[in-house]
């Protein structure tokens, strides 16, 4: 117990500190993370850099890979792009070991004190985020110190010496490394444990190297488990992670182990913790350098291993996947894309309703009603996703953004309902052989044009958080209110002159009323945009 409690407690603090640091880094990165992910649409070299950058921020190659599987599953990232990001993630994850190798244990309590002061006694958001990062680093090193203290008595145990000597068998070392990382679900934590052993002089480089290589295999289990239930393409992405690390391990064990071992000892002859960090970095950097040019062939291999096409019902959303929730700021950006897509679908349905009413293309009514089913499904799926996102570690500002998104999709869905009402009115007119007067048709054309304009500008103002466009929406809504009043008055005048009859007149009033409500919901969305400028 004298060994187990401090080791497990220290490991817990290490993992917690890494999580706190990661959360602080993610909050500090904020919208920059969204921009980083936007680079994925470019080329695989940028994907490699994105993998490095994102993993350095979220401090977990497993989390990055799981997030990548989410992107692949959502159909917004190709396998070649995913391969590049996964390779970059392997490099990015080595930063934790490099930080640990500085051995700042003596300064850890001071870091916690400074971080707590910044968290409790400042109001600036950026300063609080910096405080969170500093606290995380401090707790991480306190955890390392506890692990080291707990491990120290092992040197006096003959059984431990025997176990260490048995680990000189590289195959056993590989298995230990893979198993340890699978249990801890973090190669950074497993490497940190090795560094704690090294600081106490309980392990040497000959034993360490196979375990390090095994860790790179063990870290793939998280992604493999995450791919269960995902589509075939996502399963291929997880398999790429495994094959990439397996191939790299074989290359290093057969060819590069001793040259790299020699170099890391030469660079830091008296610092075993730094040797571990450098070996970890060299393995991942060289592995990427060797395999990156052959990424396309790696994709072809996994396509052979996981053949076939997708089957089964697909979700309505295309940008959302629960795996992306691992990085909330990126999940927020993906949700914004999905809301913009939902708005675009609603706008297309409005234009179709225009054609049904004005050009009497009644055969399109079924298409409008079918699209409305999709819009309702989108609202449900986006809402469910936002609820999960609100329970993630996000800032107060991001909570407010989640609420705005919930209000926005509700208004977009209500616009869809009014378009559905118009389509049903058109269907009734066809069934009962009704038609509008020429004056009524002219009034409807103008209102439809203004409503299409207001919905288009509303969604543009939302997409780009554009204040000017949002204010234009308010102006257009005022014009639509006037048009609705004029059309209503015109209808009463035509009715009094017997130019139109009662039943088509009721259909006309219901149509302009629905169009006016489309404008009202557009204004609601524009107001959410303007809230950002308060």
ABEGO torsion letter per residue (X at the ends): XAAAAAAAAAAAAAAAAAAAAAAAAAAAAEAAAAAAAAAAABBAAAAAAAAAAAAAAAGBAAAAAAAAAAAAAAGABBAAAAAAAAAAAAAAAAAAAAAAAAGAAAAAAAAAAAAAAAAAABABAAAAAAAAAAAAAAAAAAAAAAAAAAAAAAAABAAAAAAAAAAABAAAAAAAAAAAAAAAGBAAAAAAAAAAAAAAGABBAAAAAAAAAAAAAAAAAAAAAAABGBBAAAAAAAAAAAAAAAAAAAAAAAAAAAAAAAAAAAABAABAAAAAAAAAAAAAAAAAAAAAAAAAAAAAAAAAABBEBBBEBBBABAABBAAAAABAAAAAAAAAAAAAAAAAAAAAAAAAAAAAAAAGBAAAAAAAAAAAAAAAAAAAAAAAAAAAAAABBBBAAAAAAAAAAAAAAAAAAAAAAAAAAAAAAAAAAAAAGBBBBAAAAAAAAAAAAAAAAAAAAAAAAAAAGBAAAAAAAAAAAAAAAAAAAAAAAAAAAAAAAGABBAAAAAAAAAAAAAAAAAAAAAAAAAAAAAAAAX
